[in-house]
Every structure is written in structure tokens, then in C-alpha cells.
Amino acid sequence: MNTLSNAQLEIIKMFEPNQSEEELRELKEALSQFLAKKLARELLKESQEKGYTPEQIDSWKDEHFRTPYK
């Protein structure tokens, strides 16, 4: 059985049982922005620790590491 995280439990406690579609959209947007900021902070921290330049990171978007199949 899956258990809920402490963050999930807090979010559940904060809201009424029935949210409007607009409220749900706003909530999803807010959570997406929160997670995007968290990811950006982690990327910046990792980049600084490893000495990656913005140019290196930008170049990765065009790379692929798929195994070629014959």
C-alpha cells in the first residue's frame, strides 16, 4: 500500500473536498511553478559544484545517448 508524504497530507488538509475547475488549474500551476523553481535551484547547485558552464548545459539539449540498434 502506498502512503502519502507529509507534503501530500498537508495539501489535503488545506482544501475543501470540492474545488472548482479553475481552482484546480490554479493549484496545479502553483505546484508546477514550485517544482520548477526547486529543480532550477538543484541544477544551479550541481552546476556550480561540478563547474559546468551555461554553454555546456545548453549543448546537452541536442545530445542523445540512445543505444543504436542494428
C-alpha positions as CSV (number, residue, x, y, z in Angstrom):
1,M,0.0,0.0,0.0
2,N,1.3,3.4,-0.9
3,T,1.4,6.0,1.9
4,L,1.1,9.8,1.4
5,S,4.1,12.0,2.0
6,N,4.0,14.8,4.6
7,A,3.6,17.4,1.8
8,Q,0.6,15.5,0.3
9,L,-1.1,15.2,3.7
10,E,-0.7,19.0,4.3
11,I,-2.1,19.8,0.9
12,I,-5.1,17.6,1.5
13,K,-5.8,19.3,4.9
14,M,-5.7,22.7,3.3
15,F,-8.5,22.3,0.8
16,E,-12.2,21.7,0.8
17,P,-13.5,18.5,-0.7
18,N,-14.8,20.1,-3.9
19,Q,-12.7,22.6,-5.8
20,S,-13.8,24.3,-8.9
21,E,-12.0,23.5,-12.2
22,E,-10.5,27.0,-12.1
23,E,-9.2,26.4,-8.5
24,L,-7.7,23.1,-9.5
25,R,-6.0,24.7,-12.5
26,E,-4.5,27.4,-10.3
27,L,-3.3,24.8,-7.8
28,K,-1.7,22.7,-10.5
29,E,0.0,25.8,-11.9
30,A,1.3,26.8,-8.4
31,L,2.6,23.4,-7.7
32,S,4.3,23.2,-11.1
33,Q,6.0,26.6,-10.5
34,F,7.2,25.4,-7.1
35,L,8.7,22.2,-8.6
36,A,10.3,24.1,-11.5
37,K,12.0,26.5,-9.1
38,K,13.2,23.6,-6.9
39,L,14.6,21.9,-10.0
40,A,16.3,25.1,-11.1
41,R,17.9,25.5,-7.7
42,E,19.2,22.0,-7.8
43,L,20.6,22.4,-11.3
44,L,22.4,25.6,-10.3
45,K,23.8,23.9,-7.2
46,E,25.0,20.9,-9.2
47,S,26.4,23.1,-12.0
48,Q,28.4,25.1,-9.5
49,E,29.7,22.0,-7.7
50,K,30.8,20.4,-11.0
51,G,31.9,23.5,-12.7
52,Y,29.5,23.3,-15.7
53,T,29.2,26.4,-17.8
54,P,25.9,27.6,-19.2
55,E,27.2,26.8,-22.7
56,Q,27.8,23.2,-21.7
57,I,24.4,22.8,-20.2
58,D,22.8,24.4,-23.3
59,S,24.6,22.0,-25.6
60,W,23.1,19.0,-23.8
61,K,19.7,19.6,-25.2
62,D,20.9,18.5,-28.6
63,E,22.7,15.3,-27.4
64,H,21.2,11.9,-27.2
65,F,22.6,8.8,-25.5
66,R,20.4,6.2,-27.1
67,T,21.9,2.8,-27.9
68,P,21.8,2.3,-31.7
69,Y,20.1,-0.9,-32.6
70,K,21.2,-2.9,-35.6
